[in-house]
Amino acid sequence: MILPILKYGAPELREVSKPVDSFTADLEEIARNMIDTMYSSPGIGLAAPQIGINIRLLTIDLSVGEDPGQLIVICNPEIVSSEGEQKNDEGCLSIPDFSEAVVRPQKVVVRGVDLKGEEATYNGEGLLARCFSHEIDHLNGVLFIDRLSPLKRSLIRNKIKKLAKAGNW
Ligand code: NI
């Protein structure tokens, strides 16, 4: 099921999400809905708070459904090590039509558990490292615009305010 994606301004996007502690059919359903929603947007990553559920669950697929081997569903992900730096344009389904260059690690090792509670570890490099970093930020209530200079951030905020005033946000 495709769900609406919360936009910048929704309080759920600013909460620190709770760890997943029960690995039930309900959790699998949430993940399935997130995958459907991510593919339909289309996007390469989605965090549960973006659909209004404040649990530590992410879906990522750099192929956007083209290659089943690239789908990642991970609960309670943590960056256990990171290396290097990259600066590239980044956007967010919750801040549509805005993108800015954001500094992220070039490589990350992410550890978490899958939908059955089994340990899962991923090595991400380049875009995958960026995506993990961005989505894990969501679980901590952090958005990519928080990582921009104050000037760039306030320019985007002001544009969003204008859009909201006009009923277009
Ligand atoms: Ni995002």
Backbone and ligand atoms as CSV (ligand in chain L), in Angstrom:
chain,resi,resn,atom,element,x,y,z
A,1,MET,N,N,0.841,-1.193,0.000
A,1,MET,CA,C,0.000,0.000,0.000
A,1,MET,C,C,0.882,1.250,0.000
A,2,ILE,N,N,0.527,2.174,-0.895
A,2,ILE,CA,C,1.285,3.422,-0.979
A,2,ILE,C,C,0.719,4.415,0.034
A,3,LEU,N,N,1.593,4.941,0.862
A,3,LEU,CA,C,1.164,5.858,1.924
A,3,LEU,C,C,1.633,7.271,1.611
A,4,PRO,N,N,0.939,8.260,2.166
A,4,PRO,CA,C,1.420,9.636,1.979
A,4,PRO,C,C,2.733,9.855,2.737
A,5,ILE,N,N,3.622,10.630,2.147
A,5,ILE,CA,C,4.911,10.947,2.782
A,5,ILE,C,C,4.792,12.311,3.470
A,6,LEU,N,N,5.163,12.334,4.751
A,6,LEU,CA,C,5.099,13.587,5.504
A,6,LEU,C,C,6.129,14.564,4.955
A,7,LYS,N,N,5.745,15.827,4.948
A,7,LYS,CA,C,6.652,16.862,4.461
A,7,LYS,C,C,7.231,17.657,5.616
A,8,TYR,N,N,8.323,18.331,5.303
A,8,TYR,CA,C,8.978,19.245,6.235
A,8,TYR,C,C,7.911,20.085,6.951
A,9,GLY,N,N,8.014,20.131,8.263
A,9,GLY,CA,C,7.010,20.828,9.072
A,9,GLY,C,C,6.217,19.861,9.931
A,10,ALA,N,N,6.146,18.586,9.494
A,10,ALA,CA,C,5.438,17.574,10.285
A,10,ALA,C,C,6.274,17.238,11.530
A,11,PRO,N,N,5.658,17.247,12.720
A,11,PRO,CA,C,6.429,17.011,13.949
A,11,PRO,C,C,7.099,15.635,14.007
A,12,GLU,N,N,6.495,14.633,13.358
A,12,GLU,CA,C,7.073,13.270,13.383
A,12,GLU,C,C,8.485,13.250,12.794
A,13,LEU,N,N,8.761,14.175,11.866
A,13,LEU,CA,C,10.085,14.205,11.221
A,13,LEU,C,C,11.166,14.723,12.164
A,14,ARG,N,N,10.749,15.300,13.281
A,14,ARG,CA,C,11.707,15.888,14.217
A,14,ARG,C,C,11.902,15.060,15.475
A,15,GLU,N,N,11.228,13.911,15.545
A,15,GLU,CA,C,11.350,13.068,16.747
A,15,GLU,C,C,12.521,12.092,16.625
A,16,VAL,N,N,13.064,11.716,17.777
A,16,VAL,CA,C,14.007,10.602,17.819
A,16,VAL,C,C,13.163,9.326,17.878
A,17,SER,N,N,13.302,8.472,16.849
A,17,SER,CA,C,12.445,7.291,16.758
A,17,SER,C,C,12.894,6.184,17.707
A,18,LYS,N,N,11.934,5.340,18.072
A,18,LYS,CA,C,12.190,4.263,19.047
A,18,LYS,C,C,12.735,3.015,18.360
A,19,PRO,N,N,13.637,2.295,19.037
A,19,PRO,CA,C,14.130,1.039,18.464
A,19,PRO,C,C,12.985,0.049,18.225
A,20,VAL,N,N,13.135,-0.746,17.168
A,20,VAL,CA,C,12.201,-1.845,16.922
A,20,VAL,C,C,12.524,-2.939,17.925
A,21,ASP,N,N,11.505,-3.416,18.670
A,21,ASP,CA,C,11.789,-4.476,19.650
A,21,ASP,C,C,10.886,-5.688,19.485
A,22,SER,N,N,9.920,-5.628,18.570
A,22,SER,CA,C,9.172,-6.861,18.301
A,22,SER,C,C,9.052,-7.045,16.790
A,23,PHE,N,N,9.373,-8.274,16.379
A,23,PHE,CA,C,9.531,-8.580,14.962
A,23,PHE,C,C,8.322,-9.387,14.502
A,24,THR,N,N,7.243,-8.652,14.251
A,24,THR,CA,C,5.931,-9.250,14.031
A,24,THR,C,C,5.501,-9.094,12.578
A,25,ALA,N,N,4.317,-9.650,12.284
A,25,ALA,CA,C,3.727,-9.480,10.952
A,25,ALA,C,C,3.401,-8.010,10.711
A,26,ASP,N,N,3.048,-7.296,11.762
A,26,ASP,CA,C,2.760,-5.855,11.624
A,26,ASP,C,C,3.984,-5.105,11.115
A,27,LEU,N,N,5.145,-5.468,11.660
A,27,LEU,CA,C,6.392,-4.823,11.241
A,27,LEU,C,C,6.644,-5.097,9.760
A,28,GLU,N,N,6.409,-6.364,9.350
A,28,GLU,CA,C,6.600,-6.730,7.938
A,28,GLU,C,C,5.670,-5.924,7.043
A,29,GLU,N,N,4.457,-5.683,7.524
A,29,GLU,CA,C,3.503,-4.913,6.731
A,29,GLU,C,C,3.945,-3.455,6.597
A,30,ILE,N,N,4.443,-2.894,7.683
A,30,ILE,CA,C,4.951,-1.514,7.622
A,30,ILE,C,C,6.072,-1.432,6.591
A,31,ALA,N,N,6.998,-2.416,6.653
A,31,ALA,CA,C,8.136,-2.417,5.719
A,31,ALA,C,C,7.643,-2.540,4.274
A,32,ARG,N,N,6.657,-3.407,4.050
A,32,ARG,CA,C,6.134,-3.594,2.689
A,32,ARG,C,C,5.519,-2.280,2.177
A,33,ASN,N,N,4.763,-1.621,3.048
A,33,ASN,CA,C,4.168,-0.337,2.653
A,33,ASN,C,C,5.232,0.716,2.374
A,34,MET,N,N,6.297,0.674,3.162
A,34,MET,CA,C,7.390,1.636,2.930
A,34,MET,C,C,8.045,1.395,1.574
A,35,ILE,N,N,8.247,0.118,1.233
A,35,ILE,CA,C,8.865,-0.223,-0.061
A,35,ILE,C,C,7.966,0.256,-1.203
A,36,ASP,N,N,6.656,-0.032,-1.101
A,36,ASP,CA,C,5.704,0.420,-2.133
A,36,ASP,C,C,5.752,1.941,-2.278
A,37,THR,N,N,5.781,2.611,-1.139
A,37,THR,CA,C,5.762,4.082,-1.128
A,37,THR,C,C,7.054,4.638,-1.726
A,38,MET,N,N,8.179,4.008,-1.354
A,38,MET,CA,C,9.493,4.439,-1.867
A,38,MET,C,C,9.543,4.267,-3.386
A,39,TYR,N,N,9.092,3.112,-3.889
A,39,TYR,CA,C,9.146,2.866,-5.322
A,39,TYR,C,C,8.213,3.806,-6.089
A,40,SER,N,N,7.063,4.091,-5.525
A,40,SER,CA,C,6.090,4.892,-6.268
A,40,SER,C,C,6.489,6.362,-6.320
A,41,SER,N,N,7.353,6.787,-5.393
A,41,SER,CA,C,7.640,8.237,-5.315
A,41,SER,C,C,8.267,8.838,-6.585
A,42,PRO,N,N,9.281,8.305,-7.230
A,42,PRO,CA,C,10.167,7.229,-6.778
A,42,PRO,C,C,11.305,7.802,-5.947
A,43,GLY,N,N,11.829,6.925,-5.054
A,43,GLY,CA,C,12.961,7.334,-4.235
A,43,GLY,C,C,13.875,6.150,-3.988
A,44,ILE,N,N,15.072,6.425,-3.493
A,44,ILE,CA,C,16.049,5.360,-3.235
A,44,ILE,C,C,16.129,5.003,-1.757
A,45,GLY,N,N,15.407,5.760,-0.919
A,45,GLY,CA,C,15.428,5.437,0.504
A,45,GLY,C,C,14.243,6.059,1.209
A,46,LEU,N,N,13.793,5.371,2.266
A,46,LEU,CA,C,12.684,5.907,3.065
A,46,LEU,C,C,12.878,5.463,4.511
A,47,ALA,N,N,12.575,6.374,5.427
A,47,ALA,CA,C,12.645,6.067,6.852
A,47,ALA,C,C,11.221,6.088,7.408
A,48,ALA,N,N,10.938,5.174,8.362
A,48,ALA,CA,C,9.569,5.042,8.886
A,48,ALA,C,C,8.961,6.367,9.370
A,49,PRO,N,N,9.720,7.254,10.014
A,49,PRO,CA,C,9.091,8.514,10.437
A,49,PRO,C,C,8.503,9.319,9.274
A,50,GLN,N,N,9.008,9.090,8.063
A,50,GLN,CA,C,8.474,9.822,6.903
A,50,GLN,C,C,7.045,9.405,6.557
A,51,ILE,N,N,6.626,8.222,7.044
A,51,ILE,CA,C,5.214,7.850,6.890
A,51,ILE,C,C,4.491,7.957,8.238
A,52,GLY,N,N,5.106,8.673,9.166
A,52,GLY,CA,C,4.444,8.990,10.428
A,52,GLY,C,C,4.570,7.931,11.500
A,53,ILE,N,N,5.498,6.978,11.303
A,53,ILE,CA,C,5.692,5.919,12.307
A,53,ILE,C,C,7.096,6.081,12.890
A,54,ASN,N,N,7.160,6.458,14.157
A,54,ASN,CA,C,8.469,6.781,14.743
A,54,ASN,C,C,9.158,5.556,15.336
A,55,ILE,N,N,9.520,4.633,14.412
A,55,ILE,CA,C,10.348,3.482,14.785
A,55,ILE,C,C,11.591,3.481,13.895
A,56,ARG,N,N,12.654,2.788,14.385
A,56,ARG,CA,C,13.941,2.817,13.684
A,56,ARG,C,C,13.970,1.747,12.591
A,57,LEU,N,N,13.343,2.081,11.481
A,57,LEU,CA,C,13.219,1.165,10.347
A,57,LEU,C,C,13.464,1.945,9.056
A,58,LEU,N,N,14.316,1.365,8.189
A,58,LEU,CA,C,14.651,1.990,6.903
A,58,LEU,C,C,14.448,1.023,5.765
A,59,THR,N,N,14.086,1.573,4.608
A,59,THR,CA,C,14.171,0.804,3.363
A,59,THR,C,C,15.051,1.604,2.403
A,60,ILE,N,N,15.907,0.878,1.684
A,60,ILE,CA,C,16.826,1.501,0.727
A,60,ILE,C,C,16.881,0.608,-0.510
A,61,ASP,N,N,16.849,1.207,-1.676
A,61,ASP,CA,C,17.077,0.456,-2.911
A,61,ASP,C,C,17.583,1.420,-3.984
A,62,LEU,N,N,18.881,1.376,-4.212
A,62,LEU,CA,C,19.472,2.298,-5.193
A,62,LEU,C,C,18.948,2.024,-6.601
A,63,SER,N,N,18.430,0.812,-6.840
A,63,SER,CA,C,17.932,0.472,-8.178
A,63,SER,C,C,16.449,0.835,-8.339
A,64,VAL,N,N,15.825,1.331,-7.274
A,64,VAL,CA,C,14.392,1.688,-7.260
A,64,VAL,C,C,13.535,0.558,-7.850
A,65,GLY,N,N,13.797,-0.662,-7.388
A,65,GLY,CA,C,12.954,-1.787,-7.776
A,65,GLY,C,C,13.393,-2.523,-9.030
A,66,GLU,N,N,14.448,-2.059,-9.681
A,66,GLU,CA,C,14.911,-2.710,-10.917
A,66,GLU,C,C,15.679,-3.991,-10.627
A,67,ASP,N,N,16.380,-4.009,-9.493
A,67,ASP,CA,C,17.230,-5.155,-9.163
A,67,ASP,C,C,16.909,-5.608,-7.730
A,68,PRO,N,N,16.176,-6.741,-7.601
A,68,PRO,CA,C,15.727,-7.190,-6.270
A,68,PRO,C,C,16.883,-7.378,-5.279
A,69,GLY,N,N,18.079,-7.657,-5.806
A,69,GLY,CA,C,19.242,-7.864,-4.950
A,69,GLY,C,C,19.695,-6.608,-4.219
A,70,GLN,N,N,19.190,-5.466,-4.630
A,70,GLN,CA,C,19.662,-4.212,-4.023
A,70,GLN,C,C,18.761,-3.691,-2.911
A,71,LEU,N,N,17.648,-4.380,-2.680
A,71,LEU,CA,C,16.728,-3.917,-1.636
A,71,LEU,C,C,17.298,-4.204,-0.247
A,72,ILE,N,N,17.323,-3.164,0.562
A,72,ILE,CA,C,17.793,-3.280,1.948
A,72,ILE,C,C,16.654,-2.861,2.873
A,73,VAL,N,N,16.319,-3.739,3.825
A,73,VAL,CA,C,15.358,-3.384,4.872
A,73,VAL,C,C,16.075,-3.623,6.186
A,74,ILE,N,N,16.230,-2.594,6.974
A,74,ILE,CA,C,17.030,-2.736,8.185
A,74,ILE,C,C,16.375,-1.999,9.347
A,75,CYS,N,N,16.387,-2.673,10.502
A,75,CYS,CA,C,15.870,-2.093,11.741
A,75,CYS,C,C,17.051,-1.736,12.632
A,76,ASN,N,N,16.874,-0.697,13.398
A,76,ASN,CA,C,17.861,-0.250,14.392
A,76,ASN,C,C,19.271,-0.094,13.806
A,77,PRO,N,N,19.374,0.507,12.613
A,77,PRO,CA,C,20.691,0.634,11.980
A,77,PRO,C,C,21.584,1.629,12.718
A,78,GLU,N,N,22.852,1.292,12.779
A,78,GLU,CA,C,23.832,2.209,13.367
A,78,GLU,C,C,25.075,2.219,12.507
A,79,ILE,N,N,25.646,3.389,12.325
A,79,ILE,CA,C,26.922,3.477,11.620
A,79,ILE,C,C,28.001,3.113,12.625
A,80,VAL,N,N,28.649,1.960,12.402
A,80,VAL,CA,C,29.664,1.510,13.361
A,80,VAL,C,C,31.058,1.990,12.984
A,81,SER,N,N,31.256,2.310,11.680
A,81,SER,CA,C,32.497,2.982,11.314
A,81,SER,C,C,32.284,3.730,10.015
A,82,SER,N,N,33.060,4.775,9.807
A,82,SER,CA,C,32.944,5.541,8.566
A,82,SER,C,C,34.332,5.998,8.145
A,83,GLU,N,N,34.435,6.316,6.849
A,83,GLU,CA,C,35.741,6.617,6.281
A,83,GLU,C,C,35.578,7.629,5.153
A,84,GLY,N,N,36.476,8.588,5.080
A,84,GLY,CA,C,36.515,9.519,3.957
A,84,GLY,C,C,35.365,10.506,3.952
A,85,GLU,N,N,35.273,11.234,2.869
A,85,GLU,CA,C,34.278,12.294,2.767
A,85,GLU,C,C,33.850,12.441,1.316
A,86,GLN,N,N,32.599,12.780,1.097
A,86,GLN,CA,C,32.098,13.087,-0.238
A,86,GLN,C,C,31.156,14.275,-0.113
A,87,LYS,N,N,31.093,15.075,-1.168
A,87,LYS,CA,C,30.151,16.195,-1.179
A,87,LYS,C,C,29.394,16.154,-2.493
A,88,ASN,N,N,28.104,15.815,-2.410
A,88,ASN,CA,C,27.277,15.705,-3.608
A,88,ASN,C,C,25.868,16.184,-3.309
A,89,ASP,N,N,25.122,16.430,-4.380
A,89,ASP,CA,C,23.745,16.896,-4.213
A,89,ASP,C,C,22.883,15.826,-3.564
A,90,GLU,N,N,22.017,16.288,-2.698
A,90,GLU,CA,C,21.164,15.382,-1.942
A,90,GLU,C,C,19.777,15.998,-1.849
A,91,GLY,N,N,18.769,15.163,-1.936
A,91,GLY,CA,C,17.393,15.616,-1.762
A,91,GLY,C,C,16.691,14.713,-0.773
A,92,CYS,N,N,15.395,14.947,-0.588
A,92,CYS,CA,C,14.632,14.170,0.399
A,92,CYS,C,C,13.170,14.174,-0.026
A,93,LEU,N,N,12.531,13.015,0.062
A,93,LEU,CA,C,11.117,12.931,-0.329
A,93,LEU,C,C,10.236,13.804,0.564
A,94,SER,N,N,10.733,14.149,1.753
A,94,SER,CA,C,9.967,15.006,2.666
A,94,SER,C,C,10.223,16.494,2.411
A,95,ILE,N,N,11.186,16.790,1.531
A,95,ILE,CA,C,11.482,18.183,1.162
A,95,ILE,C,C,11.543,18.232,-0.360
A,96,PRO,N,N,10.398,17.942,-1.014
A,96,PRO,CA,C,10.421,17.753,-2.463
A,96,PRO,C,C,10.863,19.011,-3.204
A,97,ASP,N,N,11.568,18.784,-4.319
A,97,ASP,CA,C,12.001,19.849,-5.231
A,97,ASP,C,C,13.137,20.724,-4.698
A,98,PHE,N,N,13.763,20.299,-3.597
A,98,PHE,CA,C,14.957,21.009,-3.135
A,98,PHE,C,C,16.115,20.030,-3.111
A,99,SER,N,N,17.282,20.482,-3.540
A,99,SER,CA,C,18.475,19.660,-3.353
A,99,SER,C,C,19.671,20.575,-3.175
A,100,GLU,N,N,20.610,20.102,-2.384
A,100,GLU,CA,C,21.819,20.869,-2.100
A,100,GLU,C,C,22.964,19.899,-1.876
A,101,ALA,N,N,24.180,20.375,-2.066
A,101,ALA,CA,C,25.347,19.543,-1.799
A,101,ALA,C,C,25.520,19.376,-0.287
A,102,VAL,N,N,25.681,18.118,0.132
A,102,VAL,CA,C,25.837,17.796,1.551
A,102,VAL,C,C,27.093,16.935,1.713
A,103,VAL,N,N,27.863,17.219,2.746
A,103,VAL,CA,C,29.054,16.413,3.033
A,103,VAL,C,C,28.634,15.164,3.803
A,104,ARG,N,N,29.090,14.014,3.319
A,104,ARG,CA,C,28.795,12.723,3.965
A,104,ARG,C,C,30.058,11.872,3.932
A,105,PRO,N,N,30.104,10.812,4.748
A,105,PRO,CA,C,31.246,9.886,4.638
A,105,PRO,C,C,31.247,9.175,3.278
A,106,GLN,N,N,32.417,8.857,2.776
A,106,GLN,CA,C,32.528,8.120,1.514
A,106,GLN,C,C,32.189,6.638,1.705
A,107,LYS,N,N,32.522,6.128,2.901
A,107,LYS,CA,C,32.232,4.719,3.200
A,107,LYS,C,C,31.650,4.621,4.606
A,108,VAL,N,N,30.685,3.725,4.759
A,108,VAL,CA,C,30.172,3.443,6.109
A,108,VAL,C,C,29.983,1.938,6.277
A,109,VAL,N,N,30.111,1.493,7.497
A,109,VAL,CA,C,29.680,0.142,7.855
A,109,VAL,C,C,28.468,0.328,8.773
A,110,VAL,N,N,27.360,-0.299,8.372
A,110,VAL,CA,C,26.104,-0.144,9.108
A,110,VAL,C,C,25.691,-1.495,9.683
A,111,ARG,N,N,25.366,-1.473,10.950
A,111,ARG,CA,C,24.931,-2.705,11.596
A,111,ARG,C,C,23.525,-2.519,12.158
A,112,GLY,N,N,22.702,-3.539,11.985
A,112,GLY,CA,C,21.344,-3.500,12.532
A,112,GLY,C,C,20.790,-4.898,12.532
A,113,VAL,N,N,19.470,-5.009,12.456
A,113,VAL,CA,C,18.839,-6.324,12.360
A,113,VAL,C,C,17.797,-6.295,11.245
A,114,ASP,N,N,17.491,-7.484,10.716
A,114,ASP,CA,C,16.476,-7.567,9.658
A,114,ASP,C,C,15.081,-7.714,10.295
A,115,LEU,N,N,14.088,-7.999,9.463
A,115,LEU,CA,C,12.698,-8.049,9.963
A,115,LEU,C,C,12.424,-9.235,10.881
A,116,LYS,N,N,13.390,-10.173,10.914
A,116,LYS,CA,C,13.242,-11.317,11.829
A,116,LYS,C,C,14.053,-11.116,13.104
A,117,GLY,N,N,14.765,-10.012,13.157
A,117,GLY,CA,C,15.602,-9.748,14.332
A,117,GLY,C,C,17.000,-10.328,14.226
A,118,GLU,N,N,17.331,-10.835,13.023
A,118,GLU,CA,C,18.675,-11.395,12.808
A,118,GLU,C,C,19.652,-10.273,12.466
A,119,GLU,N,N,20.863,-10.391,12.988
A,119,GLU,CA,C,21.852,-9.344,12.754
A,119,GLU,C,C,22.151,-9.175,11.258
A,120,ALA,N,N,22.285,-7.928,10.841
A,120,ALA,CA,C,22.576,-7.623,9.434
A,120,ALA,C,C,23.611,-6.506,9.387
A,121,THR,N,N,24.654,-6.712,8.563
A,121,THR,CA,C,25.695,-5.695,8.422
A,121,THR,C,C,25.865,-5.362,6.945
A,122,TYR,N,N,25.993,-4.081,6.646
A,122,TYR,CA,C,26.182,-3.631,5.267
A,122,TYR,C,C,27.391,-2.716,5.171
A,123,ASN,N,N,28.122,-2.880,4.066
A,123,ASN,CA,C,29.186,-1.935,3.732
A,123,ASN,C,C,28.664,-1.043,2.626
A,124,GLY,N,N,28.602,0.239,2.892
A,124,GLY,CA,C,28.099,1.169,1.884
A,124,GLY,C,C,29.197,2.098,1.428
A,125,GLU,N,N,29.239,2.325,0.109
A,125,GLU,CA,C,30.239,3.229,-0.434
A,125,GLU,C,C,29.543,4.186,-1.401
A,126,GLY,N,N,30.042,5.415,-1.502
A,126,GLY,CA,C,29.472,6.372,-2.447
A,126,GLY,C,C,28.008,6.657,-2.145
A,127,LEU,N,N,27.149,6.462,-3.155
A,127,LEU,CA,C,25.733,6.788,-2.999
A,127,LEU,C,C,25.075,5.982,-1.876
A,128,LEU,N,N,25.484,4.714,-1.735
A,128,LEU,CA,C,24.879,3.903,-0.664
A,128,LEU,C,C,25.274,4.439,0.718
A,129,ALA,N,N,26.520,4.895,0.852
A,129,ALA,CA,C,26.959,5.488,2.129
A,129,ALA,C,C,26.166,6.760,2.408
A,130,ARG,N,N,25.940,7.551,1.365
A,130,ARG,CA,C,25.143,8.778,1.489
A,130,ARG,C,C,23.715,8.449,1.920
A,131,CYS,N,N,23.152,7.444,1.266
A,131,CYS,CA,C,21.766,7.077,1.541
A,131,CYS,C,C,21.608,6.570,2.983
A,132,PHE,N,N,22.487,5.676,3.412
A,132,PHE,CA,C,22.446,5.206,4.814
A,132,PHE,C,C,22.546,6.399,5.773
A,133,SER,N,N,23.474,7.305,5.513
A,133,SER,CA,C,23.686,8.441,6.413
A,133,SER,C,C,22.434,9.312,6.484
A,134,HIS,N,N,21.852,9.579,5.320
A,134,HIS,CA,C,20.647,10.411,5.231
A,134,HIS,C,C,19.472,9.761,5.975
A,135,GLU,N,N,19.282,8.459,5.725
A,135,GLU,CA,C,18.109,7.783,6.321
A,135,GLU,C,C,18.286,7.598,7.828
A,136,ILE,N,N,19.494,7.313,8.263
A,136,ILE,CA,C,19.729,7.168,9.712
A,136,ILE,C,C,19.523,8.522,10.397
A,137,ASP,N,N,19.894,9.606,9.732
A,137,ASP,CA,C,19.590,10.943,10.261
A,137,ASP,C,C,18.090,11.087,10.544
A,138,HIS,N,N,17.256,10.597,9.604
A,138,HIS,CA,C,15.798,10.699,9.798
A,138,HIS,C,C,15.366,10.059,11.121
A,139,LEU,N,N,16.020,8.966,11.499
A,139,LEU,CA,C,15.630,8.254,12.726
A,139,LEU,C,C,15.982,9.067,13.972
A,140,ASN,N,N,16.846,10.055,13.776
A,140,ASN,CA,C,17.229,10.935,14.885
A,140,ASN,C,C,16.602,12.321,14.757
A,141,GLY,N,N,15.619,12.446,13.871
A,141,GLY,CA,C,14.930,13.724,13.710
A,141,GLY,C,C,15.733,14.770,12.959
A,142,VAL,N,N,16.750,14.309,12.224
A,142,VAL,CA,C,17.639,15.240,11.507
A,142,VAL,C,C,17.329,15.178,10.005
A,143,LEU,N,N,17.264,16.352,9.372
A,143,LEU,CA,C,17.006,16.445,7.939
A,143,LEU,C,C,18.234,17.005,7.229
A,144,PHE,N,N,18.327,16.746,5.918
A,144,PHE,CA,C,19.579,17.151,5.238
A,144,PHE,C,C,19.806,18.655,5.306
A,145,ILE,N,N,18.724,19.432,5.374
A,145,ILE,CA,C,18.928,20.892,5.416
A,145,ILE,C,C,19.602,21.328,6.719
A,146,ASP,N,N,19.516,20.479,7.749
A,146,ASP,CA,C,20.212,20.790,9.014
A,146,ASP,C,C,21.726,20.755,8.825
A,147,ARG,N,N,22.168,20.102,7.756
A,147,ARG,CA,C,23.611,19.931,7.528
A,147,ARG,C,C,24.156,20.975,6.541
A,148,LEU,N,N,23.312,21.938,6.171
A,148,LEU,CA,C,23.750,23.018,5.272
A,148,LEU,C,C,24.209,24.211,6.100
A,149,SER,N,N,24.798,25.196,5.421
A,149,SER,CA,C,25.169,26.436,6.115
A,149,SER,C,C,23.881,27.131,6.558
A,150,PRO,N,N,23.949,27.935,7.632
A,150,PRO,CA,C,22.744,28.639,8.110
A,150,PRO,C,C,22.084,29.457,7.005
A,151,LEU,N,N,22.891,30.054,6.118
A,151,LEU,CA,C,22.331,30.869,5.039
A,151,LEU,C,C,21.505,30.025,4.073
A,152,LYS,N,N,22.099,28.919,3.612
A,152,LYS,CA,C,21.379,28.048,2.672
A,152,LYS,C,C,20.118,27.475,3.307
A,153,ARG,N,N,20.265,27.115,4.594
A,153,ARG,CA,C,19.115,26.536,5.305
A,153,ARG,C,C,17.975,27.557,5.384
A,154,SER,N,N,18.303,28.808,5.705
A,154,SER,CA,C,17.224,29.781,5.859
A,154,SER,C,C,16.613,30.145,4.507
A,155,LEU,N,N,17.406,30.085,3.424
A,155,LEU,CA,C,16.826,30.320,2.096
A,155,LEU,C,C,15.773,29.267,1.779
A,156,ILE,N,N,16.104,28.007,2.057
A,156,ILE,CA,C,15.152,26.922,1.786
A,156,ILE,C,C,13.924,27.056,2.689
A,157,ARG,N,N,14.169,27.325,3.971
A,157,ARG,CA,C,13.048,27.496,4.909
A,157,ARG,C,C,12.083,28.585,4.452
A,158,ASN,N,N,12.650,29.694,3.991
A,158,ASN,CA,C,11.795,30.805,3.545
A,158,ASN,C,C,10.988,30.435,2.308
A,159,LYS,N,N,11.629,29.684,1.393
A,159,LYS,CA,C,10.891,29.248,0.195
A,159,LYS,C,C,9.746,28.315,0.587
A,160,ILE,N,N,10.013,27.425,1.534
A,160,ILE,CA,C,8.968,26.491,1.983
A,160,ILE,C,C,7.826,27.267,2.654
A,161,LYS,N,N,8.198,28.257,3.467
A,161,LYS,CA,C,7.161,29.078,4.123
A,161,LYS,C,C,6.243,29.735,3.100
A,162,LYS,N,N,6.868,30.253,2.031
A,162,LYS,CA,C,6.066,30.900,0.975
A,162,LYS,C,C,5.152,29.894,0.288
A,163,LEU,N,N,5.720,28.706,-0.003
A,163,LEU,CA,C,4.914,27.655,-0.632
A,163,LEU,C,C,3.739,27.280,0.270
A,164,ALA,N,N,4.028,27.166,1.578
A,164,ALA,CA,C,2.984,26.770,2.538
A,164,ALA,C,C,1.895,27.828,2.612
A,165,LYS,N,N,2.312,29.093,2.597
A,165,LYS,CA,C,1.371,30.205,2.651
A,165,LYS,C,C,0.417,30.176,1.448
A,166,ALA,N,N,0.999,29.797,0.308
A,166,ALA,CA,C,0.193,29.744,-0.924
A,166,ALA,C,C,-0.592,28.433,-1.045
A,167,GLY,N,N,-0.456,27.578,-0.013
A,167,GLY,CA,C,-1.179,26.296,-0.034
A,167,GLY,C,C,-0.552,25.266,-0.945
A,168,ASN,N,N,0.744,25.447,-1.259
A,168,ASN,CA,C,1.419,24.529,-2.182
A,168,ASN,C,C,2.453,23.647,-1.488
A,169,TRP,N,N,2.322,23.406,-0.198
A,169,TRP,CA,C,3.280,22.558,0.512
A,169,TRP,C,C,2.562,21.447,1.220
L,1,NI,NI,NI,14.946,12.029,3.422
